[in-house]
Amino acid sequence: TPEEIKERNIAAGRPAEFGYDGYDRNLTEEQKQAFRDEGRKPALRLKM
């Protein structure tokens, strides 16, 4: 969620506005399923 991204940025000493940090880029199938079970919807992000 945007809130989780802000929290991770702040914890890493980066400005909260930096945006997505790549944290969820390499999730296992089990982790993906756990997020789906929580009702989270996937987001497509392009690495540039």
CHARMM internal coordinates of N, CA and C (Angstrom, degrees):
IC EDIT
DIST 1 N 1 CA 1.4572
DIST 1 CA 1 C 1.5293
ANGL 1 N 1 CA 1 C 108.73
DIST 1 C 2 N 1.3024
ANGL 1 CA 1 C 2 N 117.78
DIHE 1 N 1 CA 1 C 2 N 159.89
DIST 2 N 2 CA 1.4627
ANGL 1 C 2 N 2 CA 119.46
DIHE 1 CA 1 C 2 N 2 CA 177.41
DIST 2 CA 2 C 1.5304
ANGL 2 N 2 CA 2 C 112.57
DIHE 1 C 2 N 2 CA 2 C -57.44
DIST 2 C 3 N 1.3215
ANGL 2 CA 2 C 3 N 116.24
DIHE 2 N 2 CA 2 C 3 N -34.35
DIST 3 N 3 CA 1.4673
ANGL 2 C 3 N 3 CA 119.66
DIHE 2 CA 2 C 3 N 3 CA 179.42
DIST 3 CA 3 C 1.5246
ANGL 3 N 3 CA 3 C 110.97
DIHE 2 C 3 N 3 CA 3 C -65.77
DIST 3 C 4 N 1.3328
ANGL 3 CA 3 C 4 N 116.78
DIHE 3 N 3 CA 3 C 4 N -40.97
DIST 4 N 4 CA 1.4703
ANGL 3 C 4 N 4 CA 120.81
DIHE 3 CA 3 C 4 N 4 CA 178.99
DIST 4 CA 4 C 1.5235
ANGL 4 N 4 CA 4 C 111.09
DIHE 3 C 4 N 4 CA 4 C -64.70
DIST 4 C 5 N 1.3258
ANGL 4 CA 4 C 5 N 116.61
DIHE 4 N 4 CA 4 C 5 N -39.05
DIST 5 N 5 CA 1.4619
ANGL 4 C 5 N 5 CA 120.70
DIHE 4 CA 4 C 5 N 5 CA 178.87
DIST 5 CA 5 C 1.5230
ANGL 5 N 5 CA 5 C 109.99
DIHE 4 C 5 N 5 CA 5 C -63.64
DIST 5 C 6 N 1.3335
ANGL 5 CA 5 C 6 N 116.96
DIHE 5 N 5 CA 5 C 6 N -45.44
DIST 6 N 6 CA 1.4679
ANGL 5 C 6 N 6 CA 120.42
DIHE 5 CA 5 C 6 N 6 CA 178.26
DIST 6 CA 6 C 1.5197
ANGL 6 N 6 CA 6 C 111.14
DIHE 5 C 6 N 6 CA 6 C -59.88
DIST 6 C 7 N 1.3364
ANGL 6 CA 6 C 7 N 116.91
DIHE 6 N 6 CA 6 C 7 N -43.51
DIST 7 N 7 CA 1.4679
ANGL 6 C 7 N 7 CA 120.81
DIHE 6 CA 6 C 7 N 7 CA 179.98
DIST 7 CA 7 C 1.5250
ANGL 7 N 7 CA 7 C 111.28
DIHE 6 C 7 N 7 CA 7 C -61.76
DIST 7 C 8 N 1.3490
ANGL 7 CA 7 C 8 N 117.42
DIHE 7 N 7 CA 7 C 8 N -42.41
DIST 8 N 8 CA 1.4685
ANGL 7 C 8 N 8 CA 120.44
DIHE 7 CA 7 C 8 N 8 CA 179.21
DIST 8 CA 8 C 1.5182
ANGL 8 N 8 CA 8 C 111.12
DIHE 7 C 8 N 8 CA 8 C -65.98
DIST 8 C 9 N 1.3331
ANGL 8 CA 8 C 9 N 117.31
DIHE 8 N 8 CA 8 C 9 N -39.91
DIST 9 N 9 CA 1.4640
ANGL 8 C 9 N 9 CA 120.32
DIHE 8 CA 8 C 9 N 9 CA 178.22
DIST 9 CA 9 C 1.5205
ANGL 9 N 9 CA 9 C 110.81
DIHE 8 C 9 N 9 CA 9 C -62.41
DIST 9 C 10 N 1.3033
ANGL 9 CA 9 C 10 N 117.21
DIHE 9 N 9 CA 9 C 10 N -46.28
DIST 10 N 10 CA 1.4650
ANGL 9 C 10 N 10 CA 121.23
DIHE 9 CA 9 C 10 N 10 CA -179.86
DIST 10 CA 10 C 1.5213
ANGL 10 N 10 CA 10 C 110.21
DIHE 9 C 10 N 10 CA 10 C -62.98
DIST 10 C 11 N 1.3363
ANGL 10 CA 10 C 11 N 117.45
DIHE 10 N 10 CA 10 C 11 N -43.14
DIST 11 N 11 CA 1.4644
ANGL 10 C 11 N 11 CA 121.34
DIHE 10 CA 10 C 11 N 11 CA 179.99
DIST 11 CA 11 C 1.5263
ANGL 11 N 11 CA 11 C 111.38
DIHE 10 C 11 N 11 CA 11 C -63.13
DIST 11 C 12 N 1.3419
ANGL 11 CA 11 C 12 N 116.83
DIHE 11 N 11 CA 11 C 12 N -30.40
DIST 12 N 12 CA 1.4615
ANGL 11 C 12 N 12 CA 121.00
DIHE 11 CA 11 C 12 N 12 CA -179.73
DIST 12 CA 12 C 1.5246
ANGL 12 N 12 CA 12 C 112.18
DIHE 11 C 12 N 12 CA 12 C -87.46
DIST 12 C 13 N 1.3354
ANGL 12 CA 12 C 13 N 117.38
DIHE 12 N 12 CA 12 C 13 N 0.54
DIST 13 N 13 CA 1.4562
ANGL 12 C 13 N 13 CA 121.09
DIHE 12 CA 12 C 13 N 13 CA 178.86
DIST 13 CA 13 C 1.5168
ANGL 13 N 13 CA 13 C 113.65
DIHE 12 C 13 N 13 CA 13 C 82.82
DIST 13 C 14 N 1.3258
ANGL 13 CA 13 C 14 N 117.43
DIHE 13 N 13 CA 13 C 14 N 15.77
DIST 14 N 14 CA 1.4605
ANGL 13 C 14 N 14 CA 121.57
DIHE 13 CA 13 C 14 N 14 CA 177.68
DIST 14 CA 14 C 1.5235
ANGL 14 N 14 CA 14 C 108.89
DIHE 13 C 14 N 14 CA 14 C -100.50
DIST 14 C 15 N 1.3298
ANGL 14 CA 14 C 15 N 117.03
DIHE 14 N 14 CA 14 C 15 N 157.54
DIST 15 N 15 CA 1.4651
ANGL 14 C 15 N 15 CA 118.73
DIHE 14 CA 14 C 15 N 15 CA 174.48
DIST 15 CA 15 C 1.5264
ANGL 15 N 15 CA 15 C 110.42
DIHE 14 C 15 N 15 CA 15 C -60.59
DIST 15 C 16 N 1.3054
ANGL 15 CA 15 C 16 N 116.66
DIHE 15 N 15 CA 15 C 16 N 143.24
DIST 16 N 16 CA 1.4672
ANGL 15 C 16 N 16 CA 121.98
DIHE 15 CA 15 C 16 N 16 CA -178.33
DIST 16 CA 16 C 1.5250
ANGL 16 N 16 CA 16 C 111.59
DIHE 15 C 16 N 16 CA 16 C -59.88
DIST 16 C 17 N 1.3185
ANGL 16 CA 16 C 17 N 117.82
DIHE 16 N 16 CA 16 C 17 N -27.86
DIST 17 N 17 CA 1.4615
ANGL 16 C 17 N 17 CA 122.60
DIHE 16 CA 16 C 17 N 17 CA -175.52
DIST 17 CA 17 C 1.5195
ANGL 17 N 17 CA 17 C 113.30
DIHE 16 C 17 N 17 CA 17 C -79.36
DIST 17 C 18 N 1.3198
ANGL 17 CA 17 C 18 N 119.70
DIHE 17 N 17 CA 17 C 18 N -2.03
DIST 18 N 18 CA 1.4612
ANGL 17 C 18 N 18 CA 121.72
DIHE 17 CA 17 C 18 N 18 CA -175.72
DIST 18 CA 18 C 1.5168
ANGL 18 N 18 CA 18 C 112.88
DIHE 17 C 18 N 18 CA 18 C -61.08
DIST 18 C 19 N 1.2965
ANGL 18 CA 18 C 19 N 119.00
DIHE 18 N 18 CA 18 C 19 N -24.98
DIST 19 N 19 CA 1.4571
ANGL 18 C 19 N 19 CA 121.30
DIHE 18 CA 18 C 19 N 19 CA 177.39
DIST 19 CA 19 C 1.5096
ANGL 19 N 19 CA 19 C 113.15
DIHE 18 C 19 N 19 CA 19 C 88.51
DIST 19 C 20 N 1.3192
ANGL 19 CA 19 C 20 N 116.02
DIHE 19 N 19 CA 19 C 20 N -158.67
DIST 20 N 20 CA 1.4634
ANGL 19 C 20 N 20 CA 122.89
DIHE 19 CA 19 C 20 N 20 CA -172.33
DIST 20 CA 20 C 1.5237
ANGL 20 N 20 CA 20 C 111.38
DIHE 19 C 20 N 20 CA 20 C -59.30
DIST 20 C 21 N 1.3318
ANGL 20 CA 20 C 21 N 115.35
DIHE 20 N 20 CA 20 C 21 N 135.45
DIST 21 N 21 CA 1.4649
ANGL 20 C 21 N 21 CA 121.50
DIHE 20 CA 20 C 21 N 21 CA -175.48
DIST 21 CA 21 C 1.5224
ANGL 21 N 21 CA 21 C 114.28
DIHE 20 C 21 N 21 CA 21 C -109.12
DIST 21 C 22 N 1.3276
ANGL 21 CA 21 C 22 N 118.12
DIHE 21 N 21 CA 21 C 22 N 7.58
DIST 22 N 22 CA 1.4587
ANGL 21 C 22 N 22 CA 121.44
DIHE 21 CA 21 C 22 N 22 CA 179.24
DIST 22 CA 22 C 1.5115
ANGL 22 N 22 CA 22 C 114.40
DIHE 21 C 22 N 22 CA 22 C 79.51
DIST 22 C 23 N 1.3167
ANGL 22 CA 22 C 23 N 117.21
DIHE 22 N 22 CA 22 C 23 N 7.82
DIST 23 N 23 CA 1.4654
ANGL 22 C 23 N 23 CA 122.48
DIHE 22 CA 22 C 23 N 23 CA -174.50
DIST 23 CA 23 C 1.5251
ANGL 23 N 23 CA 23 C 112.98
DIHE 22 C 23 N 23 CA 23 C -55.49
DIST 23 C 24 N 1.3088
ANGL 23 CA 23 C 24 N 117.57
DIHE 23 N 23 CA 23 C 24 N -42.17
DIST 24 N 24 CA 1.4671
ANGL 23 C 24 N 24 CA 121.82
DIHE 23 CA 23 C 24 N 24 CA -174.22
DIST 24 CA 24 C 1.5282
ANGL 24 N 24 CA 24 C 113.18
DIHE 23 C 24 N 24 CA 24 C -98.17
DIST 24 C 25 N 1.3036
ANGL 24 CA 24 C 25 N 117.91
DIHE 24 N 24 CA 24 C 25 N 16.93
DIST 25 N 25 CA 1.4618
ANGL 24 C 25 N 25 CA 121.23
DIHE 24 CA 24 C 25 N 25 CA -173.71
DIST 25 CA 25 C 1.5275
ANGL 25 N 25 CA 25 C 113.18
DIHE 24 C 25 N 25 CA 25 C -64.30
DIST 25 C 26 N 1.3234
ANGL 25 CA 25 C 26 N 118.21
DIHE 25 N 25 CA 25 C 26 N -36.63
DIST 26 N 26 CA 1.4630
ANGL 25 C 26 N 26 CA 121.59
DIHE 25 CA 25 C 26 N 26 CA -173.39
DIST 26 CA 26 C 1.5226
ANGL 26 N 26 CA 26 C 112.32
DIHE 25 C 26 N 26 CA 26 C -120.31
DIST 26 C 27 N 1.3130
ANGL 26 CA 26 C 27 N 116.97
DIHE 26 N 26 CA 26 C 27 N 54.37
DIST 27 N 27 CA 1.4595
ANGL 26 C 27 N 27 CA 121.14
DIHE 26 CA 26 C 27 N 27 CA 179.80
DIST 27 CA 27 C 1.5238
ANGL 27 N 27 CA 27 C 110.85
DIHE 26 C 27 N 27 CA 27 C -72.74
DIST 27 C 28 N 1.3180
ANGL 27 CA 27 C 28 N 116.24
DIHE 27 N 27 CA 27 C 28 N 146.86
DIST 28 N 28 CA 1.4589
ANGL 27 C 28 N 28 CA 120.86
DIHE 27 CA 27 C 28 N 28 CA 173.07
DIST 28 CA 28 C 1.5246
ANGL 28 N 28 CA 28 C 108.41
DIHE 27 C 28 N 28 CA 28 C -77.40
DIST 28 C 29 N 1.3172
ANGL 28 CA 28 C 29 N 116.65
DIHE 28 N 28 CA 28 C 29 N 166.25
DIST 29 N 29 CA 1.4611
ANGL 28 C 29 N 29 CA 120.06
DIHE 28 CA 28 C 29 N 29 CA 177.83
DIST 29 CA 29 C 1.5280
ANGL 29 N 29 CA 29 C 111.10
DIHE 28 C 29 N 29 CA 29 C -61.70
DIST 29 C 30 N 1.3247
ANGL 29 CA 29 C 30 N 116.58
DIHE 29 N 29 CA 29 C 30 N -35.29
DIST 30 N 30 CA 1.4661
ANGL 29 C 30 N 30 CA 120.34
DIHE 29 CA 29 C 30 N 30 CA 178.77
DIST 30 CA 30 C 1.5321
ANGL 30 N 30 CA 30 C 111.01
DIHE 29 C 30 N 30 CA 30 C -65.06
DIST 30 C 31 N 1.3364
ANGL 30 CA 30 C 31 N 116.72
DIHE 30 N 30 CA 30 C 31 N -41.59
DIST 31 N 31 CA 1.4618
ANGL 30 C 31 N 31 CA 120.28
DIHE 30 CA 30 C 31 N 31 CA 178.52
DIST 31 CA 31 C 1.5291
ANGL 31 N 31 CA 31 C 110.50
DIHE 30 C 31 N 31 CA 31 C -65.99
DIST 31 C 32 N 1.3253
ANGL 31 CA 31 C 32 N 116.40
DIHE 31 N 31 CA 31 C 32 N -41.95
DIST 32 N 32 CA 1.4666
ANGL 31 C 32 N 32 CA 120.13
DIHE 31 CA 31 C 32 N 32 CA 178.00
DIST 32 CA 32 C 1.5245
ANGL 32 N 32 CA 32 C 110.71
DIHE 31 C 32 N 32 CA 32 C -60.21
DIST 32 C 33 N 1.3291
ANGL 32 CA 32 C 33 N 116.31
DIHE 32 N 32 CA 32 C 33 N -44.24
DIST 33 N 33 CA 1.4618
ANGL 32 C 33 N 33 CA 120.29
DIHE 32 CA 32 C 33 N 33 CA -179.66
DIST 33 CA 33 C 1.5242
ANGL 33 N 33 CA 33 C 111.06
DIHE 32 C 33 N 33 CA 33 C -65.10
DIST 33 C 34 N 1.3267
ANGL 33 CA 33 C 34 N 117.22
DIHE 33 N 33 CA 33 C 34 N -37.91
DIST 34 N 34 CA 1.4647
ANGL 33 C 34 N 34 CA 120.58
DIHE 33 CA 33 C 34 N 34 CA 178.36
DIST 34 CA 34 C 1.5288
ANGL 34 N 34 CA 34 C 110.31
DIHE 33 C 34 N 34 CA 34 C -61.99
DIST 34 C 35 N 1.3313
ANGL 34 CA 34 C 35 N 117.69
DIHE 34 N 34 CA 34 C 35 N -41.28
DIST 35 N 35 CA 1.4623
ANGL 34 C 35 N 35 CA 120.86
DIHE 34 CA 34 C 35 N 35 CA 177.45
DIST 35 CA 35 C 1.5289
ANGL 35 N 35 CA 35 C 110.44
DIHE 34 C 35 N 35 CA 35 C -65.20
DIST 35 C 36 N 1.3339
ANGL 35 CA 35 C 36 N 117.33
DIHE 35 N 35 CA 35 C 36 N -41.36
DIST 36 N 36 CA 1.4704
ANGL 35 C 36 N 36 CA 120.19
DIHE 35 CA 35 C 36 N 36 CA 177.62
DIST 36 CA 36 C 1.5207
ANGL 36 N 36 CA 36 C 110.77
DIHE 35 C 36 N 36 CA 36 C -61.82
DIST 36 C 37 N 1.3341
ANGL 36 CA 36 C 37 N 116.20
DIHE 36 N 36 CA 36 C 37 N -41.14
DIST 37 N 37 CA 1.4653
ANGL 36 C 37 N 37 CA 120.65
DIHE 36 CA 36 C 37 N 37 CA 179.27
DIST 37 CA 37 C 1.5274
ANGL 37 N 37 CA 37 C 111.71
DIHE 36 C 37 N 37 CA 37 C -62.91
DIST 37 C 38 N 1.3418
ANGL 37 CA 37 C 38 N 117.07
DIHE 37 N 37 CA 37 C 38 N -28.33
DIST 38 N 38 CA 1.4658
ANGL 37 C 38 N 38 CA 121.81
DIHE 37 CA 37 C 38 N 38 CA 176.78
DIST 38 CA 38 C 1.5248
ANGL 38 N 38 CA 38 C 111.55
DIHE 37 C 38 N 38 CA 38 C -78.06
DIST 38 C 39 N 1.3296
ANGL 38 CA 38 C 39 N 116.85
DIHE 38 N 38 CA 38 C 39 N -8.56
DIST 39 N 39 CA 1.4581
ANGL 38 C 39 N 39 CA 120.71
DIHE 38 CA 38 C 39 N 39 CA -179.20
DIST 39 CA 39 C 1.5149
ANGL 39 N 39 CA 39 C 113.38
DIHE 38 C 39 N 39 CA 39 C 92.79
DIST 39 C 40 N 1.3304
ANGL 39 CA 39 C 40 N 117.36
DIHE 39 N 39 CA 39 C 40 N 9.10
DIST 40 N 40 CA 1.4685
ANGL 39 C 40 N 40 CA 120.19
DIHE 39 CA 39 C 40 N 40 CA 178.82
DIST 40 CA 40 C 1.5204
ANGL 40 N 40 CA 40 C 109.55
DIHE 39 C 40 N 40 CA 40 C -76.08
DIST 40 C 41 N 1.3100
ANGL 40 CA 40 C 41 N 115.77
DIHE 40 N 40 CA 40 C 41 N 145.41
DIST 41 N 41 CA 1.4543
ANGL 40 C 41 N 41 CA 121.68
DIHE 40 CA 40 C 41 N 41 CA 178.37
DIST 41 CA 41 C 1.5322
ANGL 41 N 41 CA 41 C 108.69
DIHE 40 C 41 N 41 CA 41 C -103.10
DIST 41 C 42 N 1.3445
ANGL 41 CA 41 C 42 N 117.22
DIHE 41 N 41 CA 41 C 42 N 139.78
DIST 42 N 42 CA 1.4638
ANGL 41 C 42 N 42 CA 119.57
DIHE 41 CA 41 C 42 N 42 CA 179.75
DIST 42 CA 42 C 1.5225
ANGL 42 N 42 CA 42 C 111.50
DIHE 41 C 42 N 42 CA 42 C -69.40
DIST 42 C 43 N 1.3277
ANGL 42 CA 42 C 43 N 115.17
DIHE 42 N 42 CA 42 C 43 N 153.82
DIST 43 N 43 CA 1.4617
ANGL 42 C 43 N 43 CA 121.67
DIHE 42 CA 42 C 43 N 43 CA 176.22
DIST 43 CA 43 C 1.5201
ANGL 43 N 43 CA 43 C 107.98
DIHE 42 C 43 N 43 CA 43 C -125.90
DIST 43 C 44 N 1.3156
ANGL 43 CA 43 C 44 N 116.79
DIHE 43 N 43 CA 43 C 44 N 136.59
DIST 44 N 44 CA 1.4521
ANGL 43 C 44 N 44 CA 121.90
DIHE 43 CA 43 C 44 N 44 CA 177.67
DIST 44 CA 44 C 1.5218
ANGL 44 N 44 CA 44 C 108.23
DIHE 43 C 44 N 44 CA 44 C -87.81
DIST 44 C 45 N 1.3258
ANGL 44 CA 44 C 45 N 115.75
DIHE 44 N 44 CA 44 C 45 N 123.17
DIST 45 N 45 CA 1.4611
ANGL 44 C 45 N 45 CA 120.80
DIHE 44 CA 44 C 45 N 45 CA 178.45
DIST 45 CA 45 C 1.5155
ANGL 45 N 45 CA 45 C 107.88
DIHE 44 C 45 N 45 CA 45 C -125.45
DIST 45 C 46 N 1.3104
ANGL 45 CA 45 C 46 N 117.09
DIHE 45 N 45 CA 45 C 46 N 136.82
DIST 46 N 46 CA 1.4535
ANGL 45 C 46 N 46 CA 122.16
DIHE 45 CA 45 C 46 N 46 CA -179.73
DIST 46 CA 46 C 1.5194
ANGL 46 N 46 CA 46 C 109.64
DIHE 45 C 46 N 46 CA 46 C -102.33
DIST 46 C 47 N 1.3256
ANGL 46 CA 46 C 47 N 116.30
DIHE 46 N 46 CA 46 C 47 N 131.76
DIST 47 N 47 CA 1.4613
ANGL 46 C 47 N 47 CA 120.99
DIHE 46 CA 46 C 47 N 47 CA 176.47
DIST 47 CA 47 C 1.5169
ANGL 47 N 47 CA 47 C 107.26
DIHE 46 C 47 N 47 CA 47 C -88.35
DIST 47 C 48 N 1.3326
ANGL 47 CA 47 C 48 N 116.01
DIHE 47 N 47 CA 47 C 48 N 124.26
DIST 48 N 48 CA 1.4666
ANGL 47 C 48 N 48 CA 119.59
DIHE 47 CA 47 C 48 N 48 CA -177.68
DIST 48 CA 48 C 1.5010
ANGL 48 N 48 CA 48 C 110.70
DIHE 47 C 48 N 48 CA 48 C -118.69
END
COOR INIT
IC SEED 1 N 1 CA 1 C
IC BUILD
